[in-house]
Amino acid sequence: MNDTTRRSVLTADADRGEGRSITHPSRARRNGALAVAAAGALTLSACGLGGGAGSSEGGEGGEGDEGPVTIGISLPLTGDFSEPGKGVQRGYEAWAEYTNANGGLLGRDVELIIYDDQSNADRVASDYEKLINQDQVDIVVGPFSTRLVVPAAQVAQDYGFLFVEPAGAAEEVFTQGFDNLFYAAPAIANDHYNYLAEHILAMPEGERPTTAAYASMDDPFAQGTAYGLKEKLEEGGIETVADEVYPPNTTDFSSIANKIANTDADILVGGTQYQDAVNLIVALQQLDYQPRMAAFSTAPTNPEFPEAIGETEGILSPTGYTPDADYPSNAEFVDFYTEQHGNPPNEDEANAWTTMQVVAAAAEANDCADPSPECQQSMIDWLRENEVETVVGPLSWDAEGRPQAAHLIQQWQDDEIVIVLPEDASDAELSFPKQDW
């Protein structure tokens, strides 16, 4: 199987055409078999949208005249954002599999149609055009990455569709004039490190770091996380001694690592995805640069991160999700996902699951799940005025779709990642200075 071939579960047979697989939910339940999807896209059937407000408790969905509710998605399953994109895919798929036995959305089966946008902004826009016009889906939800969310949301807005998305956190997402968009996470990128900034600036003057170095992918989300912290630390008197921005496809970090190491900065901040963070850290390790504090967005939560870099002790990262959170439906989500995959879900999977909870809440509240302008607008209007309970906590939004909560700060300690800020939600105290890597 090549890199672009995707798997589909819960299905017994498929109609193939136009690079995607169509599944038959009722047959899947009778046969209980597996099927392999075609290379550009997959379709995944399910009953229900676990955790949404007022979810239906109807019987066998999809057997009536209406047919399944189809939900269209484009994800970066290959290309620069494929690592987190696959995490979002796992979250959507886990949601679908879990909810297969839980009554359906408005008594109807749910069918996911997923295309691979190859991390390309032009392709993602084309995918959503296809989902709406050719596949005639009932609902669309978002991809991974601000770069892909903005063009995808524009297509959804043009057609009057609700657009709930799991990973477009950069401020620019919310300044485009979208009135259909909702980010299914606690906080936007610029606010991810708020608790860490407060902690650093509250440290005693003799202990507080005085210099900071920043390295960020040329990506709105990655830069948003790094520069949100940079702005707050500079306002507090911490000097910026390096500020490096690199293209998303960068693999050689030797030059950037040399510039950072030569500053001997107290704090290292990486505005990163996964592989770029790993490559940067390895390059800095080779130079024996040892910051007193190191923080990276996204990468430290990846299951492969410890093996990729070796010593993780003391590394910090913001997160909108922890498997230990005592939120309604989270325990069920964690238990199901862990049983399925052998490890707990991380933030990407959780945000995808959350996206579906938000959609479910809006659909159930308005008793509709179809592409009509009346249904789509009623769901949009309802979300503007209501709070939704999710696995990342209760979510509500401002007029531009910004969530009105905050991210937690986590740290690697004793070979596990634990919440350290804010103190009232922490599992351990923040460790400072960081152990050598």
Sequence and secondary structure as in RCSB ss.txt:
>XXXX:A:sequence
MNDTTRRSVLTADADRGEGRSITHPSRARRNGALAVAAAGALTLSACGLGGGAGSSEGGEGGEGDEGPVTIGISL
PLTGDFSEPGKGVQRGYEAWAEYTNANGGLLGRDVELIIYDDQSNADRVASDYEKLINQDQVDIVVGPFSTRLVV
PAAQVAQDYGFLFVEPAGAAEEVFTQGFDNLFYAAPAIANDHYNYLAEHILAMPEGERPTTAAYASMDDPFAQGT
AYGLKEKLEEGGIETVADEVYPPNTTDFSSIANKIANTDADILVGGTQYQDAVNLIVALQQLDYQPRMAAFSTAP
TNPEFPEAIGETEGILSPTGYTPDADYPSNAEFVDFYTEQHGNPPNEDEANAWTTMQVVAAAAEANDCADPSPEC
QQSMIDWLRENEVETVVGPLSWDAEGRPQAAHLIQQWQDDEIVIVLPEDASDAELSFPKQDW
>XXXX:A:secstr
  TT  EE S S  EEETTEEE  HHHHHHH   EE  SSEEEEEEE  TT TT    SSTT SSS  EEEEEEE
  SSTTHHHHHHHHHHHHHHHHHHTTTT BTTBEEEEEEEE TT HHHHHHHHHHHHHTS  SEEE  BSHHHHH
HHHHHHHHTT  EEESB  SGGGGGS  SSEEE SSS GGGTTHHHHHHHHTS TTTS  EEEEEEESSHHHHHH
HHHHHHHHHHTT EEEEEEEE TT    HHHHHHHHHHT SEEEEE  SHHHHHHHHHHHHTT   SEEEESSGG
GSTTHHHHHS  TT EEEES  TT   TTHHHHHHHHHHHHSS   HHHHHHHHHHHHHHHHHHHHT  SS HHH
HHHHHHHHHH  EEETTEEE B TTS BSS  EEEEEETTEEEEEESGGG SS    S    
